[in-house]
Amino acid sequence: MRHKFAHRKLNRTSEHRKAMFKNMLNSLIKYEQITTTLPKAKELKPQIDKVITLGKVKSLHNKKTLFSDLQDKFSVNKIVEILSQRYEKRSGGYSRVIKAGFRYGDDAPMAIIELVDRDIEAKKVDIKKKTAEKKPKSPESVTKEKEKKSTPKK
């Protein structure tokens, strides 16, 4: 019998487990889809559903409660402004867990946890920043740099 065994320990201390789920919640809110092991995904699903439900009621107290849980201003703003609008007519079941085979190294069961009706562009949040930094130089700027190097200094 499993009476009074509420959650999986996942072979971690309580502090480590708490920090891990906070990081996973923030990643799931930011990217709207993450890949993790199946037991972690099953434990994360009720947590993300509770966080989104809390964000649907717009009050200062709920915002402060969300910030104390997530410790990330970006995540709290996204929940309150974007996700609460998206799920205002849905009364639960904001996320889904999809089994995704087994990990190569240790054969652990993997899963994808994602938000229902997710924004596909959310996964590319960080990729846009990287491509903007590696912007190719215009031919005019390249010729100007060559002229600066070739002219002798007096």
VMD Tcl script that builds the backbone (N, CA, C; Angstrom):
set m [mol new atoms 462]
animate dup $m
set s [atomselect $m all]
$s set {name element resname resid chain x y z} {
  {N N MET 1 A 0.833 -1.188 0.000}
  {CA C MET 1 A 0.000 0.000 0.000}
  {C C MET 1 A 0.877 1.251 0.000}
  {N N ARG 2 A 0.368 2.292 -0.674}
  {CA C ARG 2 A 1.130 3.534 -0.799}
  {C C ARG 2 A 0.450 4.673 -0.061}
  {N N HIS 3 A -0.192 4.403 1.031}
  {CA C HIS 3 A -0.887 5.463 1.756}
  {C C HIS 3 A 0.111 6.481 2.299}
  {N N LYS 4 A -0.230 7.764 2.132}
  {CA C LYS 4 A 0.529 8.901 2.645}
  {C C LYS 4 A 1.902 9.089 1.988}
  {N N PHE 5 A 2.114 8.494 0.827}
  {CA C PHE 5 A 3.313 8.769 0.039}
  {C C PHE 5 A 2.895 9.721 -1.069}
  {N N ALA 6 A 3.114 11.006 -0.882}
  {CA C ALA 6 A 2.523 12.005 -1.767}
  {C C ALA 6 A 3.283 12.153 -3.079}
  {N N HIS 7 A 4.606 12.285 -3.052}
  {CA C HIS 7 A 5.363 12.623 -4.258}
  {C C HIS 7 A 6.579 11.716 -4.391}
  {N N ARG 8 A 7.138 11.714 -5.595}
  {CA C ARG 8 A 8.373 10.965 -5.837}
  {C C ARG 8 A 9.552 11.755 -5.273}
  {N N LYS 9 A 10.501 11.051 -4.703}
  {CA C LYS 9 A 11.688 11.730 -4.171}
  {C C LYS 9 A 12.756 11.944 -5.237}
  {N N LEU 10 A 12.728 11.127 -6.281}
  {CA C LEU 10 A 13.646 11.257 -7.420}
  {C C LEU 10 A 15.109 11.189 -7.011}
  {N N ASN 11 A 15.408 10.524 -5.909}
  {CA C ASN 11 A 16.777 10.302 -5.434}
  {C C ASN 11 A 17.527 11.619 -5.209}
  {N N ARG 12 A 16.815 12.627 -4.660}
  {CA C ARG 12 A 17.394 13.939 -4.399}
  {C C ARG 12 A 16.980 14.420 -3.028}
  {N N THR 13 A 17.755 15.353 -2.488}
  {CA C THR 13 A 17.358 15.973 -1.224}
  {C C THR 13 A 16.189 16.920 -1.498}
  {N N SER 14 A 15.513 17.334 -0.462}
  {CA C SER 14 A 14.335 18.184 -0.649}
  {C C SER 14 A 14.713 19.533 -1.259}
  {N N GLU 15 A 15.870 20.089 -0.862}
  {CA C GLU 15 A 16.302 21.377 -1.411}
  {C C GLU 15 A 16.622 21.248 -2.899}
  {N N HIS 16 A 17.309 20.162 -3.249}
  {CA C HIS 16 A 17.674 19.935 -4.646}
  {C C HIS 16 A 16.429 19.729 -5.497}
  {N N ARG 17 A 15.496 18.958 -4.978}
  {CA C ARG 17 A 14.253 18.680 -5.693}
  {C C ARG 17 A 13.448 19.966 -5.920}
  {N N LYS 18 A 13.386 20.792 -4.884}
  {CA C LYS 18 A 12.646 22.050 -4.963}
  {C C LYS 18 A 13.278 22.987 -6.000}
  {N N ALA 19 A 14.599 23.095 -5.973}
  {CA C ALA 19 A 15.311 23.957 -6.925}
  {C C ALA 19 A 15.169 23.422 -8.353}
  {N N MET 20 A 15.237 22.108 -8.500}
  {CA C MET 20 A 15.124 21.503 -9.825}
  {C C MET 20 A 13.748 21.776 -10.434}
  {N N PHE 21 A 12.699 21.624 -9.639}
  {CA C PHE 21 A 11.359 21.864 -10.164}
  {C C PHE 21 A 11.121 23.350 -10.438}
  {N N LYS 22 A 11.732 24.224 -9.650}
  {CA C LYS 22 A 11.615 25.658 -9.923}
  {C C LYS 22 A 12.268 25.985 -11.270}
  {N N ASN 23 A 13.455 25.422 -11.524}
  {CA C ASN 23 A 14.133 25.635 -12.800}
  {C C ASN 23 A 13.339 25.048 -13.959}
  {N N MET 24 A 12.769 23.867 -13.745}
  {CA C MET 24 A 11.991 23.231 -14.807}
  {C C MET 24 A 10.712 24.022 -15.097}
  {N N LEU 25 A 10.074 24.556 -14.064}
  {CA C LEU 25 A 8.883 25.388 -14.263}
  {C C LEU 25 A 9.226 26.635 -15.072}
  {N N ASN 26 A 10.332 27.291 -14.712}
  {CA C ASN 26 A 10.743 28.493 -15.443}
  {C C ASN 26 A 11.061 28.174 -16.899}
  {N N SER 27 A 11.727 27.049 -17.151}
  {CA C SER 27 A 12.038 26.658 -18.525}
  {C C SER 27 A 10.773 26.328 -19.303}
  {N N LEU 28 A 9.839 25.643 -18.659}
  {CA C LEU 28 A 8.598 25.285 -19.330}
  {C C LEU 28 A 7.770 26.522 -19.658}
  {N N ILE 29 A 7.783 27.498 -18.779}
  {CA C ILE 29 A 7.057 28.741 -19.039}
  {C C ILE 29 A 7.735 29.512 -20.174}
  {N N LYS 30 A 9.052 29.539 -20.173}
  {CA C LYS 30 A 9.791 30.300 -21.181}
  {C C LYS 30 A 9.684 29.662 -22.570}
  {N N TYR 31 A 9.936 28.361 -22.669}
  {CA C TYR 31 A 9.991 27.684 -23.962}
  {C C TYR 31 A 8.693 26.972 -24.338}
  {N N GLU 32 A 7.799 26.773 -23.384}
  {CA C GLU 32 A 6.500 26.132 -23.551}
  {C C GLU 32 A 6.595 24.668 -23.947}
  {N N GLN 33 A 7.796 24.099 -23.992}
  {CA C GLN 33 A 7.980 22.673 -24.229}
  {C C GLN 33 A 9.391 22.301 -23.797}
  {N N ILE 34 A 9.519 21.256 -22.966}
  {CA C ILE 34 A 10.841 20.787 -22.564}
  {C C ILE 34 A 10.865 19.260 -22.606}
  {N N THR 35 A 12.063 18.716 -22.727}
  {CA C THR 35 A 12.262 17.272 -22.716}
  {C C THR 35 A 12.955 16.898 -21.421}
  {N N THR 36 A 12.420 15.900 -20.729}
  {CA C THR 36 A 12.977 15.462 -19.454}
  {C C THR 36 A 12.633 13.989 -19.256}
  {N N THR 37 A 12.977 13.447 -18.120}
  {CA C THR 37 A 12.623 12.053 -17.867}
  {C C THR 37 A 11.139 11.959 -17.520}
  {N N LEU 38 A 10.568 10.784 -17.710}
  {CA C LEU 38 A 9.138 10.593 -17.504}
  {C C LEU 38 A 8.694 10.844 -16.061}
  {N N PRO 39 A 9.406 10.344 -15.034}
  {CA C PRO 39 A 8.959 10.639 -13.670}
  {C C PRO 39 A 8.997 12.126 -13.323}
  {N N LYS 40 A 10.017 12.844 -13.803}
  {CA C LYS 40 A 10.082 14.290 -13.554}
  {C C LYS 40 A 8.929 15.002 -14.243}
  {N N ALA 41 A 8.609 14.602 -15.466}
  {CA C ALA 41 A 7.517 15.231 -16.200}
  {C C ALA 41 A 6.183 14.985 -15.504}
  {N N LYS 42 A 5.987 13.782 -14.981}
  {CA C LYS 42 A 4.736 13.470 -14.292}
  {C C LYS 42 A 4.599 14.253 -12.988}
  {N N GLU 43 A 5.709 14.553 -12.340}
  {CA C GLU 43 A 5.663 15.359 -11.114}
  {C C GLU 43 A 5.505 16.845 -11.433}
  {N N LEU 44 A 5.984 17.271 -12.598}
  {CA C LEU 44 A 5.926 18.682 -12.976}
  {C C LEU 44 A 4.541 19.102 -13.453}
  {N N LYS 45 A 3.797 18.170 -14.029}
  {CA C LYS 45 A 2.486 18.498 -14.613}
  {C C LYS 45 A 1.528 19.149 -13.621}
  {N N PRO 46 A 1.296 18.606 -12.419}
  {CA C PRO 46 A 0.385 19.288 -11.496}
  {C C PRO 46 A 0.903 20.652 -11.048}
  {N N GLN 47 A 2.225 20.795 -10.967}
  {CA C GLN 47 A 2.790 22.064 -10.527}
  {C C GLN 47 A 2.544 23.172 -11.551}
  {N N ILE 48 A 2.757 22.881 -12.841}
  {CA C ILE 48 A 2.544 23.910 -13.858}
  {C C ILE 48 A 1.062 24.245 -13.973}
  {N N ASP 49 A 0.202 23.255 -13.798}
  {CA C ASP 49 A -1.232 23.521 -13.854}
  {C C ASP 49 A -1.663 24.433 -12.706}
  {N N LYS 50 A -1.110 24.219 -11.522}
  {CA C LYS 50 A -1.445 25.062 -10.374}
  {C C LYS 50 A -0.923 26.482 -10.561}
  {N N VAL 51 A 0.261 26.617 -11.141}
  {CA C VAL 51 A 0.848 27.942 -11.359}
  {C C VAL 51 A 0.002 28.738 -12.356}
  {N N ILE 52 A -0.435 28.089 -13.433}
  {CA C ILE 52 A -1.246 28.791 -14.434}
  {C C ILE 52 A -2.609 29.150 -13.855}
  {N N THR 53 A -3.190 28.252 -13.069}
  {CA C THR 53 A -4.470 28.547 -12.425}
  {C C THR 53 A -4.344 29.742 -11.497}
  {N N LEU 54 A -3.247 29.822 -10.771}
  {CA C LEU 54 A -3.008 30.945 -9.873}
  {C C LEU 54 A -2.869 32.248 -10.653}
  {N N GLY 55 A -2.243 32.190 -11.828}
  {CA C GLY 55 A -2.041 33.387 -12.637}
  {C C GLY 55 A -3.287 33.882 -13.333}
  {N N LYS 56 A -4.301 33.032 -13.438}
  {CA C LYS 56 A -5.531 33.443 -14.123}
  {C C LYS 56 A -6.318 34.490 -13.337}
  {N N VAL 57 A -6.202 34.473 -12.007}
  {CA C VAL 57 A -6.876 35.478 -11.180}
  {C C VAL 57 A -5.893 36.633 -10.988}
  {N N LYS 58 A -6.219 37.766 -11.584}
  {CA C LYS 58 A -5.291 38.899 -11.556}
  {C C LYS 58 A -5.417 39.656 -10.240}
  {N N SER 59 A -4.463 39.428 -9.355}
  {CA C SER 59 A -4.402 40.176 -8.105}
  {C C SER 59 A -2.940 40.292 -7.692}
  {N N LEU 60 A -2.652 41.276 -6.903}
  {CA C LEU 60 A -1.283 41.496 -6.440}
  {C C LEU 60 A -0.806 40.325 -5.593}
  {N N HIS 61 A -1.715 39.787 -4.776}
  {CA C HIS 61 A -1.345 38.664 -3.918}
  {C C HIS 61 A -0.929 37.449 -4.754}
  {N N ASN 62 A -1.665 37.170 -5.823}
  {CA C ASN 62 A -1.319 36.032 -6.675}
  {C C ASN 62 A 0.008 36.263 -7.396}
  {N N LYS 63 A 0.270 37.508 -7.808}
  {CA C LYS 63 A 1.552 37.811 -8.448}
  {C C LYS 63 A 2.713 37.587 -7.481}
  {N N LYS 64 A 2.539 38.024 -6.239}
  {CA C LYS 64 A 3.596 37.841 -5.238}
  {C C LYS 64 A 3.786 36.368 -4.901}
  {N N THR 65 A 2.694 35.614 -4.858}
  {CA C THR 65 A 2.799 34.176 -4.602}
  {C C THR 65 A 3.541 33.485 -5.741}
  {N N LEU 66 A 3.218 33.862 -6.984}
  {CA C LEU 66 A 3.918 33.304 -8.136}
  {C C LEU 66 A 5.396 33.642 -8.095}
  {N N PHE 67 A 5.720 34.884 -7.738}
  {CA C PHE 67 A 7.131 35.272 -7.693}
  {C C PHE 67 A 7.874 34.515 -6.599}
  {N N SER 68 A 7.216 34.253 -5.476}
  {CA C SER 68 A 7.884 33.497 -4.412}
  {C C SER 68 A 8.120 32.050 -4.847}
  {N N ASP 69 A 7.236 31.516 -5.692}
  {CA C ASP 69 A 7.422 30.149 -6.184}
  {C C ASP 69 A 8.471 30.074 -7.285}
  {N N LEU 70 A 8.447 31.029 -8.215}
  {CA C LEU 70 A 9.284 30.948 -9.418}
  {C C LEU 70 A 10.591 31.723 -9.330}
  {N N GLN 71 A 10.619 32.820 -8.561}
  {CA C GLN 71 A 11.803 33.671 -8.420}
  {C C GLN 71 A 12.284 34.212 -9.763}
  {N N ASP 72 A 11.352 34.494 -10.683}
  {CA C ASP 72 A 11.713 35.001 -12.000}
  {C C ASP 72 A 10.623 35.949 -12.490}
  {N N LYS 73 A 10.990 37.212 -12.670}
  {CA C LYS 73 A 10.020 38.237 -13.056}
  {C C LYS 73 A 9.458 37.976 -14.455}
  {N N PHE 74 A 10.319 37.507 -15.372}
  {CA C PHE 74 A 9.882 37.210 -16.738}
  {C C PHE 74 A 8.797 36.138 -16.748}
  {N N SER 75 A 8.985 35.085 -15.975}
  {CA C SER 75 A 8.016 33.984 -15.929}
  {C C SER 75 A 6.686 34.445 -15.354}
  {N N VAL 76 A 6.742 35.239 -14.286}
  {CA C VAL 76 A 5.513 35.730 -13.662}
  {C C VAL 76 A 4.746 36.611 -14.645}
  {N N ASN 77 A 5.444 37.509 -15.339}
  {CA C ASN 77 A 4.780 38.381 -16.308}
  {C C ASN 77 A 4.176 37.587 -17.458}
  {N N LYS 78 A 4.887 36.562 -17.920}
  {CA C LYS 78 A 4.361 35.756 -19.027}
  {C C LYS 78 A 3.109 35.001 -18.595}
  {N N ILE 79 A 3.101 34.492 -17.368}
  {CA C ILE 79 A 1.918 33.778 -16.874}
  {C C ILE 79 A 0.727 34.721 -16.769}
  {N N VAL 80 A 0.956 35.866 -16.143}
  {CA C VAL 80 A -0.147 36.785 -15.873}
  {C C VAL 80 A -0.674 37.424 -17.161}
  {N N GLU 81 A 0.209 37.797 -18.081}
  {CA C GLU 81 A -0.224 38.531 -19.263}
  {C C GLU 81 A -0.584 37.628 -20.440}
  {N N ILE 82 A 0.233 36.640 -20.738}
  {CA C ILE 82 A 0.044 35.850 -21.958}
  {C C ILE 82 A -0.735 34.560 -21.692}
  {N N LEU 83 A -0.223 33.735 -20.766}
  {CA C LEU 83 A -0.832 32.419 -20.564}
  {C C LEU 83 A -2.222 32.506 -19.953}
  {N N SER 84 A -2.461 33.472 -19.069}
  {CA C SER 84 A -3.794 33.593 -18.473}
  {C C SER 84 A -4.827 33.979 -19.536}
  {N N GLN 85 A -4.420 34.782 -20.527}
  {CA C GLN 85 A -5.324 35.131 -21.628}
  {C C GLN 85 A -5.605 33.913 -22.508}
  {N N ARG 86 A -4.558 33.133 -22.758}
  {CA C ARG 86 A -4.696 31.972 -23.642}
  {C C ARG 86 A -5.628 30.917 -23.051}
  {N N TYR 87 A -5.564 30.740 -21.733}
  {CA C TYR 87 A -6.314 29.657 -21.088}
  {C C TYR 87 A -7.504 30.153 -20.265}
  {N N GLU 88 A -8.021 31.339 -20.543}
  {CA C GLU 88 A -9.094 31.871 -19.704}
  {C C GLU 88 A -10.384 31.061 -19.810}
  {N N LYS 89 A -10.656 30.420 -20.938}
  {CA C LYS 89 A -11.875 29.616 -21.090}
  {C C LYS 89 A -11.645 28.143 -20.763}
  {N N ARG 90 A -10.404 27.755 -20.535}
  {CA C ARG 90 A -10.083 26.356 -20.207}
  {C C ARG 90 A -10.056 26.225 -18.689}
  {N N SER 91 A -10.677 25.163 -18.183}
  {CA C SER 91 A -10.763 25.022 -16.727}
  {C C SER 91 A -9.871 23.893 -16.222}
  {N N GLY 92 A -8.622 23.899 -16.648}
  {CA C GLY 92 A -7.662 22.898 -16.186}
  {C C GLY 92 A -7.065 22.151 -17.364}
  {N N GLY 93 A -6.053 21.334 -17.074}
  {CA C GLY 93 A -5.411 20.567 -18.129}
  {C C GLY 93 A -4.641 21.443 -19.092}
  {N N TYR 94 A -3.738 22.273 -18.546}
  {CA C TYR 94 A -2.989 23.216 -19.373}
  {C C TYR 94 A -1.735 22.598 -19.980}
  {N N SER 95 A -1.356 21.400 -19.543}
  {CA C SER 95 A -0.126 20.783 -20.035}
  {C C SER 95 A -0.384 19.322 -20.381}
  {N N ARG 96 A 0.524 18.769 -21.186}
  {CA C ARG 96 A 0.426 17.351 -21.539}
  {C C ARG 96 A 1.808 16.730 -21.482}
  {N N VAL 97 A 1.845 15.437 -21.166}
  {CA C VAL 97 A 3.086 14.670 -21.116}
  {C C VAL 97 A 3.028 13.648 -22.244}
  {N N ILE 98 A 4.045 13.676 -23.103}
  {CA C ILE 98 A 4.125 12.756 -24.233}
  {C C ILE 98 A 5.367 11.898 -24.052}
  {N N LYS 99 A 5.212 10.587 -24.071}
  {CA C LYS 99 A 6.367 9.698 -23.940}
  {C C LYS 99 A 7.229 9.803 -25.185}
  {N N ALA 100 A 8.563 9.815 -24.974}
  {CA C ALA 100 A 9.483 10.068 -26.087}
  {C C ALA 100 A 10.627 9.065 -26.123}
  {N N GLY 101 A 10.345 7.813 -25.893}
  {CA C GLY 101 A 11.375 6.788 -26.024}
  {C C GLY 101 A 12.276 6.696 -24.806}
  {N N PHE 102 A 13.511 6.241 -25.037}
  {CA C PHE 102 A 14.454 6.003 -23.953}
  {C C PHE 102 A 15.770 6.695 -24.243}
  {N N ARG 103 A 16.428 7.187 -23.185}
  {CA C ARG 103 A 17.694 7.900 -23.323}
  {C C ARG 103 A 18.791 6.917 -23.698}
  {N N TYR 104 A 19.723 7.353 -24.529}
  {CA C TYR 104 A 20.776 6.489 -25.061}
  {C C TYR 104 A 21.707 5.967 -23.970}
  {N N GLY 105 A 22.167 6.821 -23.077}
  {CA C GLY 105 A 23.199 6.427 -22.124}
  {C C GLY 105 A 22.741 5.443 -21.074}
  {N N ASP 106 A 21.622 5.712 -20.421}
  {CA C ASP 106 A 21.196 4.874 -19.300}
  {C C ASP 106 A 19.814 4.260 -19.497}
  {N N ASP 107 A 19.240 4.400 -20.689}
  {CA C ASP 107 A 17.959 3.787 -21.014}
  {C C ASP 107 A 16.818 4.295 -20.131}
  {N N ALA 108 A 16.931 5.544 -19.666}
  {CA C ALA 108 A 15.871 6.133 -18.842}
  {C C ALA 108 A 14.694 6.518 -19.738}
  {N N PRO 109 A 13.466 6.313 -19.280}
  {CA C PRO 109 A 12.312 6.708 -20.089}
  {C C PRO 109 A 12.218 8.231 -20.174}
  {N N MET 110 A 12.134 8.741 -21.392}
  {CA C MET 110 A 12.098 10.181 -21.622}
  {C C MET 110 A 10.679 10.615 -21.965}
  {N N ALA 111 A 10.401 11.897 -21.744}
  {CA C ALA 111 A 9.089 12.453 -22.047}
  {C C ALA 111 A 9.229 13.911 -22.460}
  {N N ILE 112 A 8.268 14.372 -23.211}
  {CA C ILE 112 A 8.170 15.780 -23.577}
  {C C ILE 112 A 6.963 16.327 -22.834}
  {N N ILE 113 A 7.183 17.374 -22.067}
  {CA C ILE 113 A 6.065 18.042 -21.405}
  {C C ILE 113 A 5.900 19.396 -22.070}
  {N N GLU 114 A 4.670 19.694 -22.469}
  {CA C GLU 114 A 4.414 20.921 -23.202}
  {C C GLU 114 A 3.080 21.508 -22.773}
  {N N LEU 115 A 2.941 22.802 -23.022}
  {CA C LEU 115 A 1.679 23.469 -22.753}
  {C C LEU 115 A 0.732 23.217 -23.917}
  {N N VAL 116 A -0.545 23.017 -23.612}
  {CA C VAL 116 A -1.553 22.822 -24.639}
  {C C VAL 116 A -1.718 24.142 -25.388}
  {N N ASP 117 A -1.919 24.087 -26.683}
  {CA C ASP 117 A -2.046 25.275 -27.540}
  {C C ASP 117 A -0.818 26.174 -27.405}
  {N N ARG 118 A 0.360 25.578 -27.426}
  {CA C ARG 118 A 1.581 26.344 -27.199}
  {C C ARG 118 A 1.940 27.185 -28.411}
  {N N ASP 119 A 2.742 28.217 -28.160}
  {CA C ASP 119 A 3.275 29.068 -29.212}
  {C C ASP 119 A 4.547 28.415 -29.723}
  {N N ILE 120 A 4.584 28.052 -30.983}
  {CA C ILE 120 A 5.728 27.329 -31.542}
  {C C ILE 120 A 6.974 28.213 -31.588}
  {N N GLU 121 A 6.800 29.511 -31.705}
  {CA C GLU 121 A 7.930 30.439 -31.751}
  {C C GLU 121 A 8.615 30.596 -30.402}
  {N N ALA 122 A 7.997 30.132 -29.320}
  {CA C ALA 122 A 8.571 30.304 -27.988}
  {C C ALA 122 A 9.875 29.529 -27.818}
  {N N LYS 123 A 10.025 28.423 -28.540}
  {CA C LYS 123 A 11.263 27.648 -28.433}
  {C C LYS 123 A 12.449 28.374 -29.032}
  {N N LYS 124 A 12.187 29.370 -29.879}
  {CA C LYS 124 A 13.258 30.081 -30.575}
  {C C LYS 124 A 13.621 31.396 -29.902}
  {N N VAL 125 A 13.251 31.558 -28.640}
  {CA C VAL 125 A 13.491 32.822 -27.941}
  {C C VAL 125 A 14.981 33.143 -27.892}
  {N N ASP 126 A 15.802 32.181 -27.527}
  {CA C ASP 126 A 17.236 32.417 -27.387}
  {C C ASP 126 A 17.956 32.349 -28.733}
  {N N ILE 127 A 17.431 31.649 -29.697}
  {CA C ILE 127 A 18.086 31.505 -30.995}
  {C C ILE 127 A 18.118 32.838 -31.726}
  {N N LYS 128 A 17.084 33.636 -31.613}
  {CA C LYS 128 A 17.045 34.940 -32.273}
  {C C LYS 128 A 18.167 35.840 -31.787}
  {N N LYS 129 A 18.474 35.776 -30.493}
  {CA C LYS 129 A 19.543 36.605 -29.943}
  {C C LYS 129 A 20.888 36.211 -30.535}
  {N N LYS 130 A 21.125 34.922 -30.707}
  {CA C LYS 130 A 22.401 34.460 -31.231}
  {C C LYS 130 A 22.568 34.868 -32.693}
  {N N THR 131 A 21.526 34.774 -33.491}
  {CA C THR 131 A 21.650 35.140 -34.903}
  {C C THR 131 A 21.802 36.640 -35.080}
  {N N ALA 132 A 21.237 37.422 -34.179}
  {CA C ALA 132 A 21.377 38.876 -34.270}
  {C C ALA 132 A 22.812 39.301 -33.981}
  {N N GLU 133 A 23.489 38.587 -33.086}
  {CA C GLU 133 A 24.878 38.916 -32.765}
  {C C GLU 133 A 25.812 38.593 -33.936}
  {N N LYS 134 A 25.527 37.527 -34.669}
  {CA C LYS 134 A 26.378 37.098 -35.771}
  {C C LYS 134 A 25.897 37.684 -37.094}
  {N N LYS 135 A 25.479 38.917 -37.074}
  {CA C LYS 135 A 24.974 39.583 -38.261}
  {C C LYS 135 A 26.126 39.790 -39.242}
  {N N PRO 136 A 25.954 39.396 -40.493}
  {CA C PRO 136 A 27.051 39.548 -41.461}
  {C C PRO 136 A 27.319 41.024 -41.750}
  {N N LYS 137 A 28.591 41.317 -41.972}
  {CA C LYS 137 A 28.996 42.696 -42.240}
  {C C LYS 137 A 28.663 43.062 -43.683}
  {N N SER 138 A 28.334 44.319 -43.885}
  {CA C SER 138 A 28.049 44.787 -45.240}
  {C C SER 138 A 29.373 44.952 -45.992}
  {N N PRO 139 A 29.353 44.867 -47.303}
  {CA C PRO 139 A 30.603 45.010 -48.082}
  {C C PRO 139 A 31.262 46.371 -47.890}
  {N N GLU 140 A 30.453 47.405 -47.646}
  {CA C GLU 140 A 31.027 48.740 -47.454}
  {C C GLU 140 A 31.872 48.801 -46.184}
  {N N SER 141 A 31.391 48.189 -45.106}
  {CA C SER 141 A 32.147 48.228 -43.854}
  {C C SER 141 A 33.431 47.411 -43.952}
  {N N VAL 142 A 33.399 46.333 -44.748}
  {CA C VAL 142 A 34.599 45.514 -44.931}
  {C C VAL 142 A 35.662 46.301 -45.688}
  {N N THR 143 A 35.271 47.045 -46.716}
  {CA C THR 143 A 36.241 47.836 -47.487}
  {C C THR 143 A 36.817 48.974 -46.651}
  {N N LYS 144 A 35.999 49.578 -45.799}
  {CA C LYS 144 A 36.488 50.645 -44.930}
  {C C LYS 144 A 37.524 50.113 -43.948}
  {N N GLU 145 A 37.291 48.899 -43.421}
  {CA C GLU 145 A 38.260 48.302 -42.489}
  {C C GLU 145 A 39.584 48.020 -43.194}
  {N N LYS 146 A 39.508 47.560 -44.450}
  {CA C LYS 146 A 40.729 47.280 -45.208}
  {C C LYS 146 A 41.514 48.568 -45.470}
  {N N GLU 147 A 40.795 49.658 -45.769}
  {CA C GLU 147 A 41.461 50.934 -46.022}
  {C C GLU 147 A 42.156 51.453 -44.768}
  {N N LYS 148 A 41.532 51.254 -43.610}
  {CA C LYS 148 A 42.149 51.702 -42.355}
  {C C LYS 148 A 43.432 50.932 -42.073}
  {N N LYS 149 A 43.413 49.648 -42.376}
  {CA C LYS 149 A 44.603 48.819 -42.119}
  {C C LYS 149 A 45.715 49.136 -43.105}
  {N N SER 150 A 45.370 49.446 -44.357}
  {CA C SER 150 A 46.389 49.643 -45.379}
  {C C SER 150 A 47.024 51.031 -45.338}
  {N N THR 151 A 46.326 52.054 -44.802}
  {CA C THR 151 A 46.896 53.395 -44.767}
  {C C THR 151 A 47.948 53.476 -43.665}
  {N N PRO 152 A 49.146 53.950 -43.988}
  {CA C PRO 152 A 50.183 54.056 -42.977}
  {C C PRO 152 A 49.921 55.215 -42.027}
  {N N LYS 153 A 50.267 55.029 -40.784}
  {CA C LYS 153 A 50.084 56.071 -39.763}
  {C C LYS 153 A 51.297 56.981 -39.767}
  {N N LYS 154 A 51.114 58.293 -39.590}
  {CA C LYS 154 A 52.209 59.270 -39.579}
  {C C LYS 154 A 52.535 59.721 -38.185}
}
mol reanalyze $m
mol bondsrecalc $m
mol representation Tube
mol addrep $m
